[in-house]
Every structure is written in structure tokens, then in C-alpha cells.
Amino acid sequence: MTTAPIKLVFGVDGSYSQHLAVTLVSLLENNPGNAFDIVAITLNMGAEDQAKLRGIVEGNARVSLRFQPFNIDRYSHFRTDNHISHASYLRIFIPEILEDVERVLYLDCDMVVQTDLASLWASDLCGRTIGAVHNPFFVRHGDLQMAPGADYFNAGVLLLDLGRWRRLNATEHLIRFIEAHHAHLYAHDQDALNAVFEGDITELPAHWNFQTSMLWCEPEGLSMSYRAFRSLLLNPGIIHYTTPSKPWHFQNTHPHKDIYYQYLAKTPYHGFRPRDVSLGGVLRRAVQWPLVAFRDRLPAAYYPTRRAFRQLKGGRLALTAQESRP
């Protein structure tokens, strides 16, 4: 429980209003003892969506919500791809938008919050600018002029020391980096944040940002014991639906997809139905069903089986490579 409000920031495109509603409902339901001062920095969000989102916090004396539109026109040349819009870049402007605030917690909108955030908010940044969770499988260090093997973090959950950020003039450095490395920013502002703040990021536990890619990891890849990894899979504090496939897509098979819909049912967008239903999609779901059912209904058997299979496959590949040497 917090006494002073947690300063919480979202950056959201109007097309993601429904998903922000899900995040807000899950946040408030699982943080009844915390106060929040919430700012949604917006692009192209209409009055109707704003009214729906205000309705979620109405009557809660411990929560305030305001909308801060941002004009992105000066930065319309920044790279976007697929499901990533210019809204992704809004987080790099937080220090100038909230010029009198020293510390904030930033969250993406494709998330469900399942736990109390007080301990996350109180995390020690150890004198660094950012607290964030490791992003697995990153290998493009050279493209971003990062040291080989340097840690790479996911930007969906960021605990930010805005005072230090301003003293470093970091927003200007980020803008210059984005413009100079446009072609290599496959993860957009996340790439720029990792490059500019290399060595200035404190790692937070994976519990605070369970990314879809973590489903494909083994415990060692996250520096975890197998028991801790299983606990993370079953009950993450914040579920982050990364990758282009989202729970609001019919063909998505995320094990926590149902949780998104549980909270969606409590929002003004409860009538939503996936728009990508097709015969091909139904057939693909049918083909995937046995493996997905094995994973979701028998996780205690699925993950050890997958691990054993990978180890066996790795051993065979190593043996084949050894035998092929002259």
C-alpha cells in the first residue's frame, strides 16, 4: 500500500483505447489499497473513448486520470512497422510533458496487471535512470552500436528517474539516435532506449513484465531456477502481450488470453468480438489445438517434455557436427 499516489503514465493511440481499458480495470481491481495519479499521453483519441476510460475510474477517490494529447507531427518521420504506431515513441517525451514530476512508472497498453504495484514503485534504481525487465533473444548489438553481450531490456514497463533523465538531456540524445539509425530500429524507440541508456538501466524481476517471448525460454535464459520459472509462467505480476499476435486476435494462442477477456468483460468495450475470424483461421486453430491444450491443461508435464526434447535435439546436433569433422 502506498500513501502518496503512484505516478503512472501510458502512451496510447486511440485505436488502443479498448486495451487501455483492460489494463486500467485489472490495475484497479488488483491495487485496492494504492492511490494512482494517471496520465494517458494520447494520439488520435476521440472524446467517446476518453469518456469510456474516465468512467472506469469514476467514483474512486484514490485514482485520478487525465489525458494529455501530444502533437507527433515533428516526428512523423520516425519509423513505424506493422502494429507499432508513433504512439510507441511517446514515452521518450515523458520528461518534458510532465516537467514537474521526478519519478514515474510507465506501462504499455497491451497488458494485464495481476498484482499490487507498490513494491515495483518502491524499487531501488541504484542511481540509474531506468528500471526495466530483460528482453530475451536479442542479438543485434552491432546494429545499435552496443557492446557485444550487453543487456537489452523491454520498454513495456519502465520505472523512470525523470530528474536524472533531464540532467542527461536524454530526450535530445534519443531523437538524434533515432534519426541516425532509422534503418536498424526494428524495435523502434525500445532499441534507441537500450542504446542511449546502455549501462544506465537497473534490471527488474521478470515478474513485472512477463513477455510473450518468455514462453519460449528455458529457465537458464532468464537466470532462474526451474521452480521460479514455472511460478512465473503460472502467475506473472504483469502480463505483457508482446509480438504482433495479440489476445484480441482470433488465432492468438497465448496461455493467458482468457485473462484479457475476463477483464474486458468489465469494461465499456465488453461487446468486442475478434474481427479476424475466417475458415482458414478456424482450421489453423484446430491444427494447433492438441499442442496448445497440452501446454495449458498439463503445464507440469508440457514444460519438462519440451525441455527434454530440446536437450535431445541439441545433443543430436552436436553429435552430427562432431561426426562431420574431417
CORGIQUI-V240447 format. One record per run of one state. SS is the DSSP state (H for helix, E for strand, - for the rest). FROM is the first residue (numbers start at 1). TO is the last residue. Records with the same first field share a line. If there is no record, write none. Layout:
SS: FROM-TO  FROM-TO
This chain:
-: 1-5  30-35  44-46  58-62  70-72  76-80  82-83  85-85  98-102  108-110  114-117  122-129  135-152  168-169  181-181  185-188  197-200  205-205  209-209  217-218  223-225  235-237  241-256  265-278  298-298  324-326
E: 6-13  36-43  63-69  81-81  84-84  103-107  111-113  130-134  153-161  201-204  210-211  238-240
H: 14-29  47-57  73-75  86-97  118-121  162-167  170-180  182-184  189-196  206-208  212-216  219-222  226-234  257-264  279-297  299-323
